[in-house]
Amino acid sequence: MEALYLLIPLSTLLVFVAIWVFFRASDGGQFDDLEGPAMRILHDDDTPAPQGRHDPS
């Protein structure tokens, strides 16, 4: 029973910290563009890299 006196305030503090972190990230623009990086990999340059000079010796 005495453990509840410690666990309940700690859990509510943890919830408020998690909410604060979420809103801080949201205000900082963390979730602005979720599709851009995923689509950028599909539009990369498909041309092959130039071949270097090979020495056949």
TINU-583159 format. One record per atom (N, C-alpha, C, O): residue number from 1; atom name; x, y, z. Coordinates in Angstrom, 2 decimals, always signed. Example, Ala and Ser with C-alpha at 12.3 -4.5 7.8 and 13.67 -1.06 7.14 Angstrom:
<semis>
  lokol  zaro       xx       yy       zz
      1     N   +13.19    -5.69    +7.80
      1    CA   +12.30    -4.50    +7.80
      1     C   +13.20    -3.30    +7.80
      1     O   +14.24    -3.32    +8.46
      2     N   +12.85    -2.25    +7.08
      2    CA   +13.67    -1.06    +7.14
      2     C   +12.90    +0.03    +7.87
      2     O   +13.41    +1.14    +8.04
</semis>
This chain:
<semis>
  lokol  zaro       xx       yy       zz
      1     N    +0.82    -1.20    +0.00
      1    CA    +0.00    +0.00    +0.00
      1     C    +0.87    +1.26    +0.00
      1     O    +0.53    +2.26    -0.64
      2     N    +1.97    +1.20    +0.73
      2    CA    +2.84    +2.37    +0.79
      2     C    +3.51    +2.64    -0.55
      2     O    +3.89    +3.77    -0.84
      3     N    +3.66    +1.60    -1.35
      3    CA    +4.29    +1.78    -2.66
      3     C    +3.43    +2.64    -3.57
      3     O    +3.95    +3.34    -4.44
      4     N    +2.12    +2.60    -3.39
      4    CA    +1.23    +3.42    -4.21
      4     C    +1.45    +4.90    -3.97
      4     O    +1.26    +5.71    -4.88
      5     N    +1.85    +5.28    -2.76
      5    CA    +2.12    +6.68    -2.46
      5     C    +3.31    +7.20    -3.27
      5     O    +3.42    +8.40    -3.51
      6     N    +4.16    +6.32    -3.69
      6    CA    +5.30    +6.69    -4.52
      6     C    +5.00    +6.50    -6.00
      6     O    +5.38    +7.34    -6.82
      7     N    +4.33    +5.41    -6.36
      7    CA    +4.14    +5.08    -7.76
      7     C    +3.13    +5.97    -8.47
      7     O    +3.30    +6.29    -9.64
      8     N    +2.08    +6.38    -7.78
      8    CA    +1.06    +7.22    -8.43
      8     C    +1.62    +8.60    -8.79
      8     O    +1.44    +9.04    -9.93
      9     N    +2.30    +9.29    -7.88
      9    CA    +2.90   +10.58    -8.31
      9     C    +3.97   +10.41    -9.38
      9     O    +4.08   +11.25   -10.27
     10     N    +4.76    +9.35    -9.32
     10    CA    +5.77    +9.14   -10.34
     10     C    +5.15    +8.86   -11.70
     10     O    +5.65    +9.34   -12.72
     11     N    +4.08    +8.10   -11.73
     11    CA    +3.43    +7.80   -13.02
     11     C    +2.76    +9.05   -13.60
     11     O    +2.81    +9.26   -14.81
     12     N    +2.13    +9.86   -12.77
     12    CA    +1.54   +11.10   -13.30
     12     C    +2.63   +12.06   -13.78
     12     O    +2.45   +12.75   -14.78
     13     N    +3.75   +12.11   -13.08
     13    CA    +4.86   +12.94   -13.52
     13     C    +5.40   +12.43   -14.85
     13     O    +5.73   +13.23   -15.73
     14     N    +5.51   +11.13   -15.01
     14    CA    +5.98   +10.55   -16.26
     14     C    +5.02   +10.86   -17.41
     14     O    +5.48   +11.13   -18.53
     15     N    +3.74   +10.82   -17.17
     15    CA    +2.76   +11.15   -18.21
     15     C    +2.88   +12.62   -18.62
     15     O    +2.85   +12.93   -19.81
     16     N    +3.03   +13.51   -17.65
     16    CA    +3.17   +14.93   -17.98
     16     C    +4.47   +15.21   -18.71
     16     O    +4.50   +16.07   -19.60
     17     N    +5.53   +14.52   -18.37
     17    CA    +6.80   +14.69   -19.09
     17     C    +6.66   +14.18   -20.52
     17     O    +7.17   +14.82   -21.45
     18     N    +5.99   +13.07   -20.73
     18    CA    +5.79   +12.54   -22.08
     18     C    +4.93   +13.49   -22.92
     18     O    +5.22   +13.70   -24.09
     19     N    +3.90   +14.07   -22.33
     19    CA    +3.06   +15.03   -23.05
     19     C    +3.86   +16.28   -23.38
     19     O    +3.73   +16.83   -24.48
     20     N    +4.70   +16.73   -22.45
     20    CA    +5.54   +17.91   -22.68
     20     C    +6.53   +17.66   -23.82
     20     O    +6.73   +18.53   -24.67
     21     N    +7.14   +16.48   -23.84
     21    CA    +8.09   +16.14   -24.90
     21     C    +7.38   +16.08   -26.25
     21     O    +7.93   +16.55   -27.25
     22     N    +6.18   +15.52   -26.28
     22    CA    +5.43   +15.45   -27.53
     22     C    +5.10   +16.84   -28.05
     22     O    +5.30   +17.12   -29.24
     23     N    +4.59   +17.72   -27.20
     23    CA    +4.24   +19.06   -27.65
     23     C    +5.47   +19.87   -28.00
     23     O    +5.42   +20.71   -28.91
     24     N    +6.56   +19.65   -27.33
     24    CA    +7.81   +20.35   -27.65
     24     C    +8.30   +19.93   -29.05
     24     O    +8.74   +20.77   -29.83
     25     N    +8.22   +18.64   -29.33
     25    CA    +8.62   +18.16   -30.66
     25     C    +7.65   +18.64   -31.73
     25     O    +8.07   +18.96   -32.84
     26     N    +6.39   +18.70   -31.40
     26    CA    +5.40   +19.16   -32.36
     26     C    +5.59   +20.65   -32.67
     26     O    +5.48   +21.05   -33.83
     27     N    +5.87   +21.45   -31.66
     27    CA    +6.11   +22.87   -31.88
     27     C    +7.42   +23.12   -32.62
     27     O    +7.56   +24.12   -33.32
     28     N    +8.37   +22.22   -32.46
     28    CA    +9.66   +22.37   -33.12
     28     C    +9.65   +21.94   -34.57
     28     O   +10.67   +22.07   -35.24
     29     N    +8.54   +21.42   -35.07
     29    CA    +8.45   +21.03   -36.46
     29     C    +8.88   +19.61   -36.74
     29     O    +9.17   +19.27   -37.89
     30     N    +8.94   +18.79   -35.73
     30    CA    +9.39   +17.41   -35.91
     30     C    +8.45   +16.61   -36.81
     30     O    +8.89   +15.72   -37.53
     31     N    +7.17   +16.92   -36.77
     31    CA    +6.17   +16.13   -37.49
     31     C    +5.60   +16.89   -38.70
     31     O    +4.50   +16.56   -39.16
     32     N    +6.31   +17.88   -39.21
     32    CA    +5.78   +18.68   -40.31
     32     C    +5.72   +17.90   -41.62
     32     O    +4.69   +17.90   -42.28
     33     N    +6.80   +17.24   -41.99
     33    CA    +6.85   +16.55   -43.28
     33     C    +7.18   +15.09   -43.05
     33     O    +8.35   +14.72   -42.93
     34     N    +6.16   +14.26   -42.98
     34    CA    +6.37   +12.84   -42.74
     34     C    +6.57   +12.05   -44.03
     34     O    +7.16   +10.97   -44.01
     35     N    +6.08   +12.57   -45.16
     35    CA    +6.16   +11.84   -46.42
     35     C    +7.37   +12.24   -47.26
     35     O    +7.78   +11.47   -48.13
     36     N    +7.94   +13.38   -47.03
     36    CA    +9.04   +13.87   -47.85
     36     C   +10.25   +12.95   -47.86
     36     O   +10.70   +12.57   -48.94
     37     N   +10.81   +12.58   -46.71
     37    CA   +11.98   +11.71   -46.73
     37     C   +11.68   +10.33   -47.32
     37     O   +12.55    +9.72   -47.93
     38     N   +10.47    +9.84   -47.15
     38    CA   +10.13    +8.53   -47.70
     38     C   +10.01    +8.59   -49.22
     38     O   +10.36    +7.63   -49.90
     39     N    +9.54    +9.69   -49.76
     39    CA    +9.40    +9.82   -51.21
     39     C   +10.72   +10.23   -51.86
     39     O   +10.91    +9.97   -53.05
     40     N   +11.61   +10.86   -51.13
     40    CA   +12.86   +11.33   -51.70
     40     C   +13.73   +10.17   -52.17
     40     O   +14.46   +10.31   -53.15
     41     N   +13.66    +9.04   -51.51
     41    CA   +14.46    +7.88   -51.92
     41     C   +13.98    +7.33   -53.26
     41     O   +14.76    +6.71   -53.98
     42     N   +12.71    +7.54   -53.60
     42    CA   +12.18    +7.05   -54.86
     42     C   +12.59    +7.92   -56.04
     42     O   +12.55    +7.47   -57.18
     43     N   +13.00    +9.16   -55.78
     43    CA   +13.34   +10.10   -56.84
     43     C   +14.84   +10.32   -56.93
     43     O   +15.28   +11.38   -57.38
     44     N   +15.63    +9.36   -56.53
     44    CA   +17.07    +9.55   -56.61
     44     C   +17.54    +9.38   -58.06
     44     O   +16.79    +8.92   -58.92
     45     N   +18.76    +9.73   -58.29
     45    CA   +19.33    +9.68   -59.64
     45     C   +19.67    +8.23   -59.99
     45     O   +20.44    +7.58   -59.28
     46     N   +19.08    +7.74   -61.07
     46    CA   +19.29    +6.34   -61.46
     46     C   +20.42    +6.15   -62.45
     46     O   +20.66    +5.03   -62.90
     47     N   +21.12    +7.22   -62.79
     47    CA   +22.23    +7.07   -63.74
     47     C   +23.41    +6.42   -63.02
     47     O   +23.68    +6.72   -61.86
     48     N   +24.11    +5.53   -63.73
     48    CA   +25.24    +4.86   -63.08
     48     C   +26.40    +5.81   -62.86
     48     O   +26.57    +6.79   -63.59
     49     N   +27.18    +5.53   -61.87
     49    CA   +28.35    +6.34   -61.58
     49     C   +29.38    +6.15   -62.67
     49     O   +29.48    +5.06   -63.23
     50     N   +30.17    +7.17   -62.99
     50    CA   +31.19    +7.01   -64.02
     50     C   +32.23    +5.97   -63.60
     50     O   +32.67    +5.92   -62.46
     51     N   +32.61    +5.15   -64.57
     51    CA   +33.58    +4.10   -64.31
     51     C   +34.97    +4.70   -64.21
     51     O   +35.36    +5.55   -65.01
     52     N   +35.70    +4.25   -63.23
     52    CA   +37.08    +4.68   -63.08
     52     C   +37.97    +3.96   -64.07
     52     O   +37.56    +2.98   -64.69
     53     N   +39.17    +4.44   -64.22
     53    CA   +40.11    +3.81   -65.14
     53     C   +40.72    +2.60   -64.48
     53     O   +41.31    +2.70   -63.40
     54     N   +40.57    +1.45   -65.12
     54    CA   +41.08    +0.20   -64.57
     54     C   +42.43    -0.12   -65.21
     54     O   +42.59    +0.01   -66.42
     55     N   +43.36    -0.53   -64.41
     55    CA   +44.68    -0.95   -64.91
     55     C   +44.69    -2.46   -65.02
     55     O   +44.63    -3.12   -63.98
     56     N   +44.75    -3.05   -66.21
     56    CA   +44.62    -4.50   -66.35
     56     C   +45.85    -5.30   -65.91
     56     O   +45.85    -6.52   -66.06
     57     N   +46.86    -4.68   -65.40
     57    CA   +48.07    -5.44   -65.03
     57     C   +47.92    -6.20   -63.79
     57     O   +48.85    -6.88   -63.36
</semis>
